């Protein structure tokens, strides 16, 4: 029972911490783009929009991609970030999603299975989803870098 409580607390921690890290990245995004004046201007003009997108999605990188998509030709979706800058910012996703969320969650899932001495259907689905997310993020990061 004590171990289950510890695993539950760790699972919550590894959801909350990445969320807060993404919000931190959102609030300090201008430090990442100090050499891009149009982007500096965009993020100065739309700080609430960008931070709200990160708060709703839980991810800074996907919000960066949305505000850089130039969808419908609207200025709110034209942050001015270059494809190179977006590639560099993929580190955000690697750190917040893989290192701080998915990998620790996968470890918690393994610990849970060992603790209860059973592998449930929900556990299998959660573990496969975590592993798939890790693999897809790593492949995406690797492809973007090469």
LINHURA-V905479 format. One record per backbone hydrogen bond with DSSP energy under -1.0 kcal/mol. CO is the residue of the C=O (numbers start at 1). NH is the residue of the N-H. E is the energy in kcal/mol with one decimal. If there is no record, write none. Layout:
BEGIN
co & nh & e
CO & NH & E
CO & NH & E
END
This chain:
BEGIN
co & nh & e
1 & 5 & -2.1
2 & 6 & -2.3
3 & 7 & -2.6
4 & 8 & -2.4
5 & 9 & -2.6
6 & 10 & -2.7
7 & 11 & -2.5
8 & 12 & -2.0
9 & 13 & -2.7
10 & 14 & -2.6
12 & 15 & -1.6
12 & 16 & -2.7
13 & 17 & -2.8
15 & 19 & -1.3
16 & 20 & -2.5
17 & 21 & -2.6
18 & 22 & -2.5
19 & 23 & -2.0
20 & 24 & -2.4
21 & 25 & -2.6
22 & 26 & -2.2
23 & 27 & -2.2
24 & 28 & -1.4
28 & 31 & -1.8
29 & 32 & -1.4
33 & 36 & -1.9
36 & 40 & -2.5
37 & 41 & -2.5
38 & 42 & -2.4
39 & 43 & -2.9
40 & 44 & -1.7
41 & 45 & -1.8
42 & 46 & -2.1
46 & 50 & -2.2
47 & 51 & -2.4
48 & 52 & -2.4
49 & 53 & -2.4
50 & 54 & -2.2
51 & 55 & -2.5
52 & 56 & -2.6
53 & 57 & -2.8
54 & 58 & -2.6
60 & 64 & -2.4
61 & 65 & -2.3
62 & 66 & -2.0
63 & 67 & -2.6
66 & 69 & -1.6
67 & 79 & -2.3
70 & 73 & -1.7
71 & 74 & -1.7
74 & 77 & -1.5
75 & 78 & -1.7
77 & 70 & -3.9
82 & 86 & -2.5
83 & 87 & -2.3
84 & 88 & -2.3
85 & 89 & -2.0
87 & 90 & -1.2
88 & 91 & -1.2
89 & 92 & -1.5
90 & 94 & -2.1
91 & 95 & -2.8
92 & 96 & -3.0
93 & 97 & -2.2
93 & 98 & -1.1
94 & 99 & -2.0
95 & 100 & -1.7
97 & 102 & -3.6
98 & 103 & -2.4
101 & 105 & -2.3
102 & 106 & -2.5
103 & 107 & -2.1
104 & 108 & -2.5
105 & 109 & -2.3
106 & 110 & -2.1
107 & 111 & -2.7
108 & 112 & -2.4
109 & 113 & -2.2
110 & 114 & -2.4
111 & 115 & -2.6
112 & 116 & -2.7
113 & 117 & -1.0
113 & 118 & -1.3
120 & 124 & -2.2
121 & 125 & -2.6
122 & 126 & -2.6
123 & 127 & -2.6
124 & 128 & -2.8
125 & 129 & -2.4
126 & 130 & -2.5
127 & 131 & -2.8
128 & 132 & -2.8
129 & 133 & -2.2
130 & 134 & -2.2
131 & 135 & -2.8
132 & 136 & -2.9
133 & 137 & -2.2
134 & 138 & -2.5
135 & 139 & -2.7
136 & 140 & -2.6
137 & 141 & -2.5
138 & 142 & -2.6
139 & 143 & -3.0
140 & 144 & -2.4
141 & 145 & -1.6
142 & 146 & -1.3
END
